[in-house]
Amino acid sequence: MRLLTTAFTLILGGQYSFLLAQDITLPVKSGSVRFAAIGDNGTGDPPQYQVAQTMLRFHEKFPFNFVIMLGDNIYGGKSPKDMLKKFETPYKPLMDTGVQFYAALGNHDDTNQRFYKFFNMNGERYYSYKKGNVQFFVIDTTYLDPKQMAWLEKGLAGAGTDWKICYFHHPLYSSGKFHGSSTEFRGLLEPIFLKYGVQVVFAGHEHVYERTKPQKGIYYFTEGASGELRPGNLKKTTLTEVGYDKDQSFLMVEVAGDDMYFMAVSRTGVTVDSGTIQRKSEVPAATTGK
Amino acid sequence: MKLLGPALLFWLLGAVYAQPVQPKSVDSPAFREFSQRVKEYVQLQKAVPRIKTTKNRKEIIAGRNALAAKIRETRATAKQGDIFSPAGTEEFTKVIRSTLQGVKAPNVRKTIRQGEPQTGWKLTVNGEYPEDLPFTTIPPTLLMRLPQLPPEVAYRIIGHDFVLQDLEARVVVDFIAGALP
């Protein structure tokens, strides 16, 4: 029996642990906004493909409708072959189920990715879209010019949704050893987020997963390990609520009314973080499961 | 009429607040000249079809290459300093260096470092920004102190050099060597 198990492990490799994947803790409520988040994924290497496979498996139980991409979508070469290898092939099974991708640009991305239909950027470096009661703002932090700042402020001021979520590449708060917090961006963006009631922010850039303690009432997630990974690169600080740097990972999120449920899952299907954020008119409060 | 004064003042304050804060140097003659040259550059490229949104990555690459070829053809004699004039070079270098040495300098320098700055390769006007190299993140504090650009072009930092790049064509339009300390 042990031999059989060993053989099974060898044949399936990393996928063996998929059999041990935990059940999802997300409620899958009717009419909720359901999405996944990946960052720094576009390597074209086996771990990216394995994360994509795990996403597909979880999609069966948690049918998310779209994926937000937190930048560094395509590393290295950007030829048509590269796009195939680093995006279309690994995520094709997901796209075949109707899942859409909404990309933010990272410092490794060609700005011409905004013309790539599968990234839903409509030719813009920065853009906004609405899903249910959530307005998403996608910011290009590699080139955060005054025009973009004015656009963001105007958009946030005019958003009438319950939830305002921003995502971009450089994390305002991070305990990653390699880059750490992007303090200059924080100085510019955080006052705007606070002024207009942004509740949740997603970023990448650091090749780890981290959820910080709420900073001035805003929840910051870093998911920069959906392809790349810097094992052991997370220096847990007073900022860190939960961090994970042992394996690649991705996030799943569900917004239902005033609640936002989240679940971070490793490449092999292990839940590394989960919890709920409750929207309040001023400061959201969180309860976490792990 | 009594109400008009405060209303006008309120409107003016609102208009001022809505605008990004720009230092006086953005209005300098050297920067005005730079903006005019950029405008002329962009106008020159208007005749070339821009890239359209498509699922076909080959079309994006083909569009980029066609645009780059056209730029090189129309600017065959372009040389360093055509856009960044001597006065512009001086003004840009002054603003860049003061931003990197001011109160916010540590954060600004950190932003540049975070972008994994590239060194060790030679810039040429009309040359290509290699597609497999990352972009150095441009500090927003610096962007606020420089002339705003039309969407067709962007500032880049490569090593110690400051670059004006055509975004779609990935072509180096002009650069200032050694603008950064």
Interface residues (C-beta under 8 A of the other chain):
Chain A: G76 G77 K78 S79 P80 M83 L84 N107 H108 D110 T111 N112 F115 Y116 K117 F118 N122 G123 T141 T142 Y143 L144 D145 P146 K147 M149 A150 H170 H179 S182 T183 E184 F185 G187 L188 H205
Chain B: A18 Q19 P20 Q22 I51 K52 T53 T54 K55 R57 K58 I60 I61 G63 R64 K104 N107 V108 K110 T111 Q114 G115 E116 E131 D132 P134 F135 T136 T137 I138 P139 P140 T141 L143 M144 Q148 L149 A154 L167 E168 R170
